[in-house]
Amino acid sequence: MQCVVISPRARMLDCRTVSIVLPAHDGLLGIWYNHMPMLCELGLGIMEVRGIASEDKPLPADTFLLVDGGFAIISSNIVTIVVDDALTIQDIQAEKHERILKDTLARPVGESYSLQQKQHDIERNAFIVKLSQMAVSSAH
């Protein structure tokens, strides 16, 4: 099946895949070949796309993205994912997750930054750390 991930910044992914695990707004959603058509609201979490081998290239590594909102459309073995925000492992390494966490914790709650937003950012940072750890363990 085909998987396309589009963010406000760019097309982040366009590949053939065996399976996808999405962070839906109400839990994880697994998608396999011939999945029923559906529209799904995304939440915050790590999305996993399993690579598929072809004649001209070996099996690629699994791809992991930190997804923060958006929606997925599944139809005719094409999964189109439009995200509000997404980060790849490379993005996270470039942004240095320690700095992101420090900035979030230092930001005071006020009129322009609610407690709910701060809690969301703290949860997002936990996923950033998890994705960073996944990158380190897959490199070894």
Secondary structure, 3 states (H helix, E strand, C coil): CEEEEECCCCEEEEEEEEEEEEEECCEEEEEECCCCCEEEEEEEEEEEEEECCECCECCCCCEEEEEEEEEEEEECCEEEEEECCEEEHHHHHHHCHHHHHHHHHHCCCECCECHHHHHHHHHHHHHHHHHHHHHHHHHC
